[in-house]
Amino acid sequence: MVDVDSFPVIVVSGLSGAGKSTVLRVFEDLRFFCVDGLPASMLPRLVELFNTRDNAYRGLVLGMDLRQLEFSVDWEATREELTSKGYRPSILYLEARLPELVRRYATTRRLHPLESKDIGLEQALEKEKEILGEVRQQADVVIDTTTYSIHDLRRRIQEKWAELSEKTRGLRVHVMSFGFKHDVPTAADMVMDLRFLPNPYFEEELRPLSGQDKAISDYVLGTEPGSIFIEKYLDFLQYVLPLYEAEGRYRLTIAVGCTGGRHRSVATAERIFATLKDNGYSVSLEHKHIHLK
């Protein structure tokens, strides 16, 4: 028999062309049993099948998209049925910016599921985004793959699978650093502009370092205005996060940005992550642009 608490059930969904097939292959390599294209209504039966036998899989991953026309309609009932049996299915939602999705479709020369003689590719992508909007709102993890290579996405999933299978219930907080000169993360629920803080980039001996180094953290947050800012910002987060949780939020992404995404934002994200973790939150950390120049 499968131990419900240690057998994660993960649904991979999102926009067509955002990388679902790649993500399913990554989970297969991690010894998850993966099924793509199964109707949502059949998921409880598949879970029960695993529950009647011993197996060597770490969990079950189901790929769902608009090819299952009833997905957005039936998913809520499916989730409630699984929850009643003790499972908490997690949703990993993939998306990318419209120009990048169009470029990927042009490269593969495949048709979008909603394309027709009356609806072109861009309209189809916009309609798909609207249809899956509620699924995105319920997602535990949202990943924007716009700037990811296949290898980047593989590394990202390998980092995240443990978080998806956590037993912790309640609000999941994802802390992300980024650089404004690269892009502002579309998955962010809260964005903080840190370009008012002292910039280590202009100190020759500090420039090669990153916000993960103590020297940078001390420079950015060790003295005013950084020391006062981080104290007040952490107080603010610890006030509002319980309010989000009380409203039934599953997930919240906090993005902090500086110019390049290597120094100020990284140091601040590291501090936020450590503080929230110490306060018992289910929290993850991503440095989106730390290696870009």
Secondary structure, 3 states (H helix, E strand, C coil): CCCHHHCCEEEEEECCCCCHHHHHHHHHHCCCEEEECCCHHHHHHHHHHHHCCCCCCCCEEEECCCCCCCHHHHHHHHHHHHHHCCCCCEEEEEECCHHHHHHHHHHHCCCCCCCCCCCCHHHHHHHHHHHCHHHHHHCCEEEECCCCCHHHHHHHHHHHHHHHCCCCCCCEEEEEEEECCCCCCCCCCEEEECCCCCCHHHCCCCCCCCCCCHHHHHHHHCCCCHHHHHHHHHHHHHHHHHHHHHCCCCEEEEEEEECCCCCHHHHHHHHHHHHHHHCCCEEEEEECCCCCC
